[in-house]
Amino acid sequence: MLAGSPHYPALVLNADFRPLSYFPLSLWSWQDAIKAVFLDRVSVLSEYDEEVRSPSRSLRLPSVIALKDYIPTARRPAFTRFNVFLRDNFSCQYCLDRLPTHDLTFDHVIPRCKGGRTTWENVVTACSPCNLMKGSRMPHELKMYPRRTPSQPSTWELQENGRSFPPNYLHESWRDYLYWDSELDT
């Protein structure tokens, strides 16, 4: 049917026509999008030129779909390593170097050995050299303070930060529904 052709992902919007997620971008496979169309769970807003066929029907593949029922987004995001990196814009909070995820660690501002906990308010993104330099010492011992005071972000803040990191692939039909920083939009 579509062997050897691109994957044709569908951008998934909430019922308010905003993406469910910017980072990672909310995408469904063409198969899941077609199933949701047939189950009447989504509205098709835009389509690819490519079609799928059955013995009795022909249907263009959806490129943008919107859920018919609104899904509320969590107000408090989960504490995960990735979400800490996203909150801190994938930048070391000590030297401000922006690095790929595999080159980042997280640092306990107040070290665990000194009573620090693994919480939004005590963990920051760090590069390995800065993390090793700080080690288990307190910030005042080295005069090494995070550039921003760590705090729990809202889901909205993480979504806003995610807009600074557009995915490698953006179909032209998605541009009306995505709002990236203008200098990154090509």
ZIMOWO-V375909 format. One record per backbone hydrogen bond with DSSP energy under -0.5 kcal/mol. NH is the residue of the N-H (numbers start at 1). CO is the residue of the C=O. If there is no record, write none. Layout:
{{NH CO} {NH CO}}
//
This chain:
{{5 2} {10 28} {11 63} {12 26} {13 11} {13 65} {14 18} {17 14} {20 12} {23 24} {26 21} {27 25} {28 10} {30 7} {33 29} {34 30} {35 31} {36 32} {37 33} {38 34} {39 35} {40 37} {41 36} {42 36} {43 66} {45 43} {45 64} {46 64} {48 61} {52 59} {54 57} {59 52} {61 50} {63 46} {64 46} {65 11} {66 43} {67 13} {68 41} {72 70} {77 75} {77 153} {80 78} {84 80} {85 81} {86 82} {87 83} {88 84} {89 86} {90 85} {91 88} {92 97} {93 125} {96 92} {99 90} {99 97} {103 100} {104 101} {105 126} {107 124} {109 107} {109 122} {111 109} {114 111} {115 112} {116 111} {119 117} {122 119} {123 119} {124 107} {126 105} {128 103} {131 127} {132 128} {133 129} {134 130} {135 131} {137 134} {141 138} {142 138} {142 139} {143 139} {144 139} {145 143} {147 93} {155 75} {158 154} {159 155} {160 156} {161 157} {162 158} {163 159} {163 160} {164 161} {165 162} {170 168} {174 171} {175 171} {175 172} {177 174} {178 174} {180 178} {181 163} {184 181} {185 181} {185 182}}
//
